[in-house]
């Protein structure tokens, strides 16, 4: 797959994922009940949500850099599942949306581990 096409697809996956994650982060910062917890805990929670939700984009970047088209496609599939799960959960607050999101995050973590362990794909120069 063309590297420019991969970066375009990566951007098209990043934007809706970030928008949906922003909804949950803004709720965790401003919509939660006012408790006596330290303020930095709220920001720590928000940062954790953003980092965990962007595992799919990290995996896609690694796959692009290592020239692994198949790993990139798997990452796109998992990211789309995550976006759909977040969307369903944000609209309906159903458990199925939450389950899809959790499953896609675990799948993304496994894909990151797999992408890091695989060596970079190089051209075969044997004569």
N, C-alpha and C positions, 0 to 999 in steps of 0.2 A: 504494500500500500504506500502511496505517496506520502512523504513526510509532511508536506504542507496540508494535505487533506486530513492527516491525523491531528495536526494542531488545530485545524478548524473544528473538527469533530470534538476535540477536547474542550475547546472554548464553548461550543454549543451545549456540552454536558455540564460544564462548570457554572454557567450563568443560572439555569433553573435550580440547580442544586444549591447554589449560594443564596438565591432568593428564598427558597423554602427554609433553609437553615436559619436565615436571618429572622424569619417569623418566630421560630422556636427560641432563638437567642434573645430576641427582644422581649418575649414573654418571660423568660427566666430572669431577665434583668429588671423589667418594669411591671410585669403583670402578676408576679408572685406576691403572696401576702407579706406584709411588712413584719418581719421577725427581728429578733435582736441578734441575728447572725452578723458577723463582720462583713463589710462591703466587699472585701477582696474575695470572699468565698463565692459571691454572686458572679464576679468577673472570672473567677477560676472555673466555675461551672459553664459559663458562656464560652470561654476559650476551649474547654474540653469538648463541648458540643460541636464547635466549628472544626476542631482538629479531627475528631472521630468521623464526622460527616464528610470530610474531604480526603479520607483515605483512598477513595476511588480515584480522585484526581492525581494523587501521589503515585498510585500504581500505574496510571496511564502515562504519566511523565517518565517513569522508569522504563516502561515498555517502549516508549518512543525513543528514548536515549539508547536503549539496548537493541533497537531495531527488531523487536519481537511483535510482528503484526497480529499473530494469534493471541498473544497475551493482551494486546491493546483491545482487540475485539471483545475478549472476555471481560475486560474492564469496562467497556462501554455497555455491555449487557447488564453487568452488575450495577453500574451507575444509573441506567435507565430504570432498573427495578427499584433502586433506592429512591429515585425521584418520584416514581409512581407510588411507592409506599408512603413517602413523606406527604405527598399530595392527598392521598386517601385519608391518612391520619389527620392532616390539618383540616380537611373539610368535614369529615364524619366522626372523628375521634373513635374510630372502630379499632378493634384489636387486630384485625387482619392487616390493616395498614401498618400498625406497629410491628407486627410479626414479619412482614415483608421487609421493612426497614432494618430490623435487627438481623435478619437472615442475610440481607445484602451487605451489611457492615461486616459481619463475620466472614462472608465470602470475599470481600475486598481485602480483609486482613490476610486471609490465606493467599490471595493473588499477589499481595505485596511481598510476602515471604517467598513465594515461588519466583517472582520476578527478580528479587535480590539474589537468590541463589543461582539463577541461570547465568551463564557467561554471556558476554556480548556476542551477537551474531556477526561473523566476519565472512567475507567473500572467499569462496573456494578458488585458490589460485594454482591448483595442481594441473600439470600438463599431461 
